[in-house]
Amino acid sequence: MFLSKNHYGFIPQTSTIDAIMPVKEFVQEGFSKGEITVTVSLDVEGAFNSAWVPRVLKNLQESGCPRNLYNLTKNYFTQRKATMATNIKTERAVSKGCLQGSCLGPGLWNIFYNSLLNLKFKSGTKIIAFADDLLLLIRGKSARELENIANTELKKFQRGQEKIRSVSTTKSRKQC
């Protein structure tokens, strides 16, 4: 399957319940081993607007997308304009982003975000996404171990994020 099995947003027949169940299982498994679990919650600011078109197209190519669908998608992203009409009509070229509210927007976002979800994390780390919200779950035996692993994994995520040219995220931490 091209899309990560850890992404539950904009996928037919999935809901937040489907996304939370692997989180629950991961935490329970760690608890049974005497481990502590930390969750780092990341939310992409301006998610749909931040999707970088060249990365969407590259991910499509790498997935083996049929040429006609690739060309259709590429054409979808060309010569786009945004118009704002008040007393004066203003028009500007749009060069990035998936149109929020469009039929293609959610699917194109999933294609864009997929490379982050396929990063290779350590065995005590799991990543779960729902739309543009992401949980990085990290298990360990001590607070010091968790801090070291979390810092390493967040750096890996940041490098991956820079690679796809995504915007910055906000994060919050909770200990389970």
N, C-alpha and C positions, 0 to 999 in steps of 0.2 A: 504494500500500500504506500502511495506517495506521501500522504499526510501523516503526521505523527499520531500514534495511538493515544498520546497524552493531551490532545487538543479536543475539546468538547464543544466549543462555540461554533455556531453556524454550521453544525453537522446535523443532517436529518436524523430524527429519532433519538437525539441526545438532549439532555437537560442538565441543570446544575446538580441534580441528584447523581447523575452519571459521573460528573466531575468530582464530587465530594467523596464518593465511595472509595476510590483509590487513595485519597488522602487519609480517610479513616483507617483503611487497612494498613497503610504505611506506618501511621502513628501507633496502632495497636500492635503491630509486629515488633516495633522498637520497644514498646512498653513491656512486652513479654520477654524481651532480651535484657531488660534493665537499662535501656538506652533512653536518652533525652532527645526530643525532637524539637527543632526550631523551624518555624516557617517564616520565610521572607516573602512578603507580598509586593509584587511589582505591577504597576499600572502604566501603560504607555500613554503619555500625554498626547492628545490630538491624534489618536491611533490611525484612523482612516486617512487623515491628512498627511501622516508621516510616511506612509507606504511609498518607498522609493521605487519608481517604475522600472529602472534597469534591473533591480533585484527581483521584482516580480517576473520579469521576462526571462531572466537567467534561471530562476527556479523552475519555470515552465520548461525551458530547454533541457535542463538537467533531469527533469522527470520523464522525458521522452514524449512530451506533449505532441500530438499530431501537428504537422506544419500548418494546416489550414486553421486550426484553433489558435495556434501561436500567432499567426498573422492577424487573425481577427482581434485578438487581445491587444497586439501591438497597435493596430489601427484604432482601437478604442481609446488608447492613451494619446493619440496624436491630435494636434490642433484643437485642444480643449480650451474653452474660455469660460470665465465666470463674469456674470453681469450683475451689477447692483444699480437699481433704478430708484432714485429719490427725486429731488428736483432736477438732478443732473444724472444722466446715464453714464456709468463707468464700466468699462470692460477691460479685463486683464487676462493674459494667458495663464493657464494652469499647467504646471509641469510635474506635479507630484500628487500622490494621494489616490485613494479609491473613493469614488463618490459615495458618501454616506446616504443611504436611502435608495441606492440603485440596486437593481437585481444582481449585478456582478460584484458589487462592493464587498460583501461578506466573503465570498469565495476567493476573490483576489487578495483580501486581507489574510486569509488562511494560507494561501500560497506564499505570500510575503513573509509571514511570521514563522513558517515551518522550519526554516534553517536554524532558528534559535531553539526550537523544541527538539531538534535532532542533535544538539551538541552532546558530546560524550562527557558525562559527569561521573564522579566516583560512585562506588556501589552503595554508599549510605546516603545518596542524594537522589531525589526524584523531582521532576518538573511536571506541573499540571497547568494547563491553560484553559480558560473559557473566554472566548472572544479576545479582548485585549488585556484581560486580567490574567496574571501569572502567579503561581505559587512555586517557590523553590523550597522543598522540604529537605531538611538535613538532619541525620541522626548521628549521635555519638555518645560516648560514655561520660564525658565531662564537659563543663562549660568551656574550658580552654580548648579542648579538641573541637568542639562545635564552632567556636570562634575562628580557629585556624581553617577548618574545612569551609565554613561559610565565606570567609574572605577569599579563599582560593576559587571557590565556585562562582562567587560574584564577579571576580576579575575575569574568569572565563566567559561568563555571561556578557560582561561589558565588552570584551574583545569581540564576541560574536555580534553584539549589537552594533558596534562600530563597523564591523564588516558589512552589515546590511544597511548601514547608514540610517538607522532608526534614531528617533529623537530620544531625549533623556527620559528616565522613568522616575517615579516617586516610589519610595519603599517604606514599609513598616515591618516591625518584627514582633512576633509573639512566641512565647515558649509554651509548649504543651507538656 
